[in-house]
Amino acid sequence: MNGTSWAILCGAYILGLFSTGILGTDLRDIPWQQWGGLAAGWTILGLLAGFIVPRFWRVGPRLPLWLAAGIVAALAVVSLQWRVPQPGENDISRLVTTPPTAVEVSGTIAEVPTLNRKQKVRFTLECDPAGIRVAARANNRIVTGKLYVTVPLLQGTGLVPGHRIRLRGQLYQPQAPTLPGAFDFQTFLARRGVFAGMAGELLGEPSRTPWGWWQIRRRIVRSQVRWLGSPRGQLLSSMVLGRAAVDLPFDIQDEFSRAGLSHVLAASGFQVSLLVGVALALTRKLGAKSRLISGLAMLFFYVALTGIQPSVMRAALMGAAVLAALTADRKLKPLGLLLAAATVLLLLNPLWVWDLGFQLSFLATLGLIVSATAITQRLDWLPPTIAGAIAVPVAASLWTLPLLIYAFSTIATYSLIVNVLATPLIALLSLGGMVSAAAALAFPPAGSAIAWLLDYPLRGLIAIVEIFNRLPGSAWAVGTITLGQLLFVYGAIVGIWLLPALQKRWLLPILAALTAVLLPLGYQHFTGVQVAILPERPLPVLLLRDKGKAVAIANPDEDSARYTLIPFLRDRGINRLDFAIAPVNPLKSGWKEVISNLKVNKLLSSVEPAKTPADEPQNITYQPLKIGQTERIGTTAIQILSVQPPVLQLQIGAQKMLFVDASLAIPSKIAPPTSPIETLLWWGKPLPTEVLKQFKPKVAIAPSFATVPPNVQRYTLTRDNPLQWTPQKGWQTLSEQD
């Protein structure tokens, strides 16, 4: 077979894997009939292509190859279905109970323990087959599987991969997201074969410390941190080894992510290309075979240090192919090499097809291959070095930005400028960090000295990130785009790449793609009226949108703000709250996290926040809540009927809603409304029947009810049942609306 035939077969395998996305995001519960139907569909499609395509592509492949391509795509579907992790009959997740039961578990730590945002140590535990004991039972039970474990910081310090430990704690089921835009922690763990979690504490001391690659990583990190300090030392180490191998502080991770520089913290093709270049330079006087062996050994050592990550594996495979081609004095086709690398990796692990890092790595590389040269040619009025420095991030961003918007609903506004300015520093720090790491392996003080020389470049990189993150609109929430819009945008990009006619008129498909994305988002944002209720503790989040303006009534804790409210606002394309109501001190709750991520013009609270420069966010107006006070946005008016406990009346056109917080106490007296109440939202204690009789609402929303008259429509507000109201459809669950 020729190169075209191999490309068709490889492409069919990859498309077959991607087609499983139509079955859903959680592939564990898909019935076998749907898997079989998808595989059969690919076989039929290959057969049809064999009859149709040769009529238009007369010099192309014939029927047998197209049929083979359909069968390959079908086999890809079957292979992915076979590799989807499922909890076994004796998996430890089978022991999760409600309410939780205390258990003792023993096992082996499977990965490097790291800190989570609550400053607890987290790791994956490989359970011993007979290593679990349920409280009140004398016998041990045979279990299998993995466990996501968190332990207190003092107990987790010093734990390493390979340690055998015993724990006591409570098992729990990782929660699936109930809101669009929220992180799906359950699916994230399930794709790694983990179906249960445990918050526990150590029993006794761990086993003897085993040898592992983590020891070499720790030697490098400690050497670079010794003279650079934290967080610059960890930042340099993450640029060399990747974020997965280094416990990088979350504030640095968040800053780089907000600036569009997350890729700097991941071991990827940039580091591998530097490594291959260094290997070729150091072995230039050796024979061809010796150069190949030396280069492959360095690549193997680097992959072992960073861990098996899709982006590193892709770069390592391509680097190994380049070394082999140089040894054999042969030329490689970059596109063919990229396609072959993707196919090999997905043969090894088909589940990587849904790994965002894998997708971004290949899209960025594809962009560099097919677009960087064309962009450089259009910048021929600039010096070649500057044109190249601009073309590389532009090409990578062009191909990755649509996927990033689809995944996160957010654009790092100044990402392109930041990448261009930071590229020289990133190259210097990556190369210097590798030299420092190599020196640290031989003599740690030498590695520390070399790392210390990179102190000012590190400070400069951090300064660039912080400066642009402080600019207005540094992160712009655009809202959710559909899969159809994503495919349309990539269709326009691929059309510009492959069709000469579109290359001459490249602005037209770009404008068409932008229109297809921005027009629906803009229409929904500036014309819609919505009320959303997100059941959070200690108070539900009430979000109002009225023709481009937004208000939030909430008292979120830090986790609710970070994992619920902020993702939901981004998913809805909300970048600013015209005002917000916080019933308690906003600086003692999650509002500080919200304010650091988006603009809040005015914050109303029953408690005036402490005026401390260290805690108080800037550029925000605080205002105390007062009984009788009315705030307006668009057609919506919010009137404060009571401050403690909070009672608010919402008037949206002719629709009147009443919000009552009875979590601490039932208000002794609520002023009767001047007109009938359409909706009563009650939070906290069970909704008394007397209140329903007093207000006679058409709709009642509460966590629980005493009794409800038959003429009142009832919605029970639970974590799995967030609600949304629109003038057209009334009250529905978010899943029904979306």
Buried (B, 14 or more C-beta within 10 A) or exposed (E): EEEEBBBBBBBBBBBBBBBBEEBEEBBBEBEEEBBBEBBEBBBEBBBEBBEEBBEEEEEEBEBEBBBBBBBBBBBBBBBBBEEBBEBBEBBBBBBBEEEBBEBBBBBBBBBBBBBEEEEBBBBBBBBBEEBBBBEEEEEBBEBBBBBBBBBBEEBBEEBBBBBBBBBBBBBBBBBBBBBBBBEBBBBEBBBBBBBBBBBBEBBEEBEEBBEBBBEBBBBBBBBBBBBBEEBBBBBBBBBBBBBBBBBBEBEBBBBBBBBBBBBBBBBBBBBBBBBBEBBBEEBEEEEEEEBBBBBBEBBEBBBEBBBEBBBBBBBBBBBBBBBBEBBEEEEBEBEBBBBBBBBEBBEEBBBBBBBEBBBBBBBBBBBBBBBBEBBBEEBEEBEEEEBBBBBBBBBBBBBBBBBBBBEBBBBBBBBBBBBBBBBBBBEBBBBBBBBBBBBBBEEBEBBBBBBBEBBEBBEBBBEBBEBBBEEEEBBBBBBBBEEEBBEBBBBBBBBBBEEEEBEEEBEEBBEBBEEBBBEBBBEBBEEBBBBBBBBBEBBBBBBBBBEBBBBBBBBBBBBBBBBBBBBBBBBBBBBBBBBBBBBBBBBBBBBBBBBEBBBBEBBBBBBEBEEEEEEBBEEBEBBEBEEEBEBBBBBBBBBBBBBBBBBBBBBBEEBBBBBBBBBEEBBEEBEEBEEEBBBBBBBBBBBBEEBBEBBEBBBBBBBEBEEBEEEBBBBEBEBEBBBBBBBEEBBBBBEEBE
